[in-house]
Amino acid sequence: HRAITEIKIRNSSDKTVRIDRIRVPVKNLALYEDSSGRFQTDTLLLSVFSNEKDTKMEILELKQQLDDLALVASPRLPIESGIIHQTFAKLFE
């Protein structure tokens, strides 16, 4: 089975950011099923700043956004703050 993960990118730097690939932290995401049987995960928000060390990834809970979703599985490795701090290089490996 496959699940859809929405990734929103907020570029707050003054440069164009090229993204070829992103590591999705699937162990930190909840899995949901909609009424038509499709699977979705929580949404990711990637915020890119001028200082690459300040780049962060935030997990936005999907259940609060859509009422017709049923929780299939909670995150295997929950993050208390909902924010994953990683270096820019690690996010785009």
C-alpha positions in Angstrom: 0.0 0.0 0.0 1.0 3.6 -0.6 0.2 6.7 1.3 0.2 10.3 0.2 2.3 12.8 2.2 1.7 16.5 1.5 4.9 18.5 1.8 4.7 22.3 2.1 7.8 24.3 1.6 8.3 27.8 3.0 11.3 29.5 1.6 12.3 32.4 3.9 15.7 32.8 2.5 16.7 35.3 -0.3 17.9 32.5 -2.5 16.0 30.0 -4.8 16.1 26.6 -3.1 16.6 23.6 -5.4 15.1 20.4 -4.0 15.9 17.1 -5.8 14.9 14.7 -3.0 13.7 14.9 0.6 13.9 12.3 3.3 10.4 11.8 4.7 10.5 10.8 8.4 7.8 8.1 8.0 8.4 6.7 11.5 7.3 10.1 12.9 4.0 10.4 10.9 0.6 9.1 11.7 -1.3 7.1 9.0 -4.9 7.8 8.1 -7.5 6.3 5.7 -10.1 8.4 4.0 -13.7 7.3 3.1 -12.6 6.0 -0.3 -9.8 3.8 1.0 -6.9 6.0 0.2 -4.1 6.4 2.7 -2.6 9.7 3.8 0.0 10.7 6.4 0.4 13.9 8.4 1.5 16.9 6.4 5.2 18.1 6.5 6.1 21.8 6.6 9.7 22.5 5.5 10.9 25.9 6.5 14.1 27.1 4.8 15.9 30.1 6.2 19.0 32.1 5.1 21.1 30.3 7.6 20.9 26.7 6.5 21.5 25.5 10.0 18.1 26.9 11.0 16.2 24.9 8.5 13.4 22.9 10.2 10.7 20.4 9.4 7.4 20.5 11.2 4.8 17.8 11.4 1.2 19.2 10.9 -1.4 16.7 12.2 -3.7 15.8 9.4 -6.6 14.7 11.6 -7.3 18.3 12.7 -7.6 19.3 9.0 -10.0 16.7 7.7 -13.0 15.1 9.4 -13.5 12.1 7.1 -10.2 10.4 8.0 -9.8 7.4 10.3 -6.6 6.9 12.2 -4.9 3.7 11.0 -1.7 3.9 13.0 -0.1 6.4 15.3 3.6 7.5 14.7 6.0 4.8 15.6 8.4 7.4 16.9 6.4 10.4 18.1 8.1 13.8 18.5 6.8 15.9 21.4 7.2 19.3 19.9 6.2 18.3 16.3 9.4 19.9 15.0 12.3 18.0 13.6 15.5 20.0 13.6 18.1 18.7 11.1 20.8 20.3 9.2 20.0 21.3 5.6 22.3 18.6 4.2 20.5 15.8 6.1 17.1 16.9 4.9 18.0 16.7 1.3 20.2 13.6 1.1 
